[in-house]
Amino acid sequence: MTAIEIEYCVPCDFLERAEAIQHQLLQQFGERIDSAALVTGDKGVLRVRVDGDVVWDKDDDEYDLDEITRRTREYV
């Protein structure tokens, strides 16, 4: 099974975006994943990892829930 981590910057108040990503991924993949965990961070981070591999990073990619879901689907 698959473990997803959504690391977000607490001081930047990215919690709502991280929760939106988590909700989208849980809604799409539900029982096919082990977890979709929120991980606190800092320094502007907003990043999605699947089984340790970075599939989306705010520093490199536009915020797009559909794109994040598509990239995650390749691992699930």
N, C-alpha and C positions, 0 to 999 in steps of 0.2 A: 504494500500500500504506500501511499504518498503522504509526505509531511510538507506543509506549506508554512513559511514564516513571512510575516509582513512586518518589517522593521520600520518604525516611524519616529520622527523627531518630536519629543515631548515639548521642549521649549518653543518649537515652531508651531505648535498646536495642529499637528497633522493627524490627530486621533480620528477626526471625522472622515478624512479620506481613507485612512487605514481600515476603519470600520466598514466603509462602503466597499472597499476591495474585498475584505473578509466576507461580507454578506453576499456579494456577487459570486465569489468562488464557492462558498458553501451552498448557495442556491443552485449553481450549475453542476457541482460535482458531488455534493452530499455524501452519501455512503461510500463513494469510491475513493475517498481520502481518509487518512488517519486523523489529520488535524489541519486547522488553519489558524495558527497562533499569531497573536499580536506580540511584538517584541519591542520594548522601549529602546530608544536611541537618542542621539543628539546630532549637532553639527549639520542640520538640514537634511538628514537621511529620510528617504521614503523608498523602500526597496522590497521586492518580492523574490523570495527564494523558494525553489521546489527541490526537495531532497538535497539541499546545500548549494544548488546551482542558481545563480542570479538569472531570473527570467525577465525582470523589468526593474529599471532604476530611474528615478526622477531626474538624475543628473544627465542621463543619456536619452531618455524617451519622453514623449508627450504623455500627459495623464489622460488615459483612455481606457475605461473599464473593459470595453469589448476587446481591445488589443491585449490587455493583461490576461483576460480569460482565454483568448486564443493561444497565447504563448504557454499558459499553464496547461491547457488541454493536451499539448504535445507530450507532457510528462505523465498524465493521468491515464 
